[in-house]
Amino acid sequence: MKKGRTLEGVVTSNKMDKTVVVTVTTTMRHPTYLKVIKRNKKYFAHTETNDHNVGDKVTIMETRPLSKLKNWRVVTTGNETTA
């Protein structure tokens, strides 16, 4: 089974049913000025359980298209505690 891309980000909205908006911040070096800049991108991710709150760190994985905007699903939450 082929694995999709995985990204880490922060939940910025959880107002939809079974969907969260995850903002992923990446850093890159500007090609001309060589200054490090941040880029933000929002992804709509599917979650079966609506237990993610705004501010949670999550890992999302690319998947098949689930709707018009959802091509990602939440894999793990960074705030989980393992017992």
C-alpha positions in Angstrom: 0.0 0.0 0.0 1.4 3.4 -1.0 1.8 5.9 1.8 0.8 9.5 1.1 2.5 12.7 2.2 2.3 13.6 5.9 2.3 17.1 7.3 2.2 18.5 10.8 0.1 21.5 11.6 -2.2 23.2 14.1 -6.0 23.0 14.1 -7.4 26.5 13.4 -11.1 25.6 13.0 -13.3 22.7 14.1 -16.8 24.1 13.5 -17.7 21.7 10.7 -18.9 18.1 11.2 -16.1 15.5 10.8 -13.8 18.2 9.3 -11.0 20.3 10.8 -9.0 23.1 9.2 -5.3 22.6 9.8 -2.7 25.3 9.2 0.7 24.1 8.2 3.6 26.5 8.5 6.8 25.9 6.5 10.0 27.9 6.3 11.9 28.5 3.1 14.8 30.7 2.1 14.0 33.5 -0.3 15.8 32.8 -3.6 17.1 36.3 -4.1 17.4 37.9 -0.7 18.3 34.6 1.1 16.1 35.6 4.1 14.2 32.8 5.9 10.5 33.4 5.4 7.4 31.5 6.7 4.6 30.2 4.5 1.2 29.2 5.8 -1.2 26.9 4.0 -4.6 25.7 5.2 -5.8 22.1 4.6 -9.2 20.6 5.2 -8.8 17.3 6.9 -11.3 14.5 7.7 -11.7 13.3 11.3 -14.3 10.6 12.3 -14.4 11.8 15.9 -14.9 15.5 16.5 -12.5 15.5 19.4 -9.9 18.0 18.0 -9.9 21.5 19.5 -8.4 24.7 18.1 -4.7 24.9 18.9 -4.1 21.1 18.9 -1.0 19.9 17.0 -2.0 17.2 14.6 -0.4 15.1 11.8 -2.4 14.8 8.6 -1.9 12.3 5.7 -2.9 12.7 2.1 -5.7 10.4 1.0 -8.2 9.9 -1.8 -10.6 12.8 -2.4 -13.3 12.7 0.2 -15.2 15.8 -0.9 -14.6 18.9 -3.0 -11.9 20.3 -0.6 -11.0 17.3 1.6 -8.0 15.3 0.4 -6.4 14.8 3.8 -7.2 13.0 7.0 -6.0 13.4 10.6 -3.7 10.6 11.6 -2.5 11.5 15.1 -2.9 14.3 17.6 0.2 15.8 19.3 -1.7 16.3 22.6 -2.5 12.6 23.1 -1.0 10.9 26.1 -0.1 7.2 25.8 -0.7 5.1 28.9 
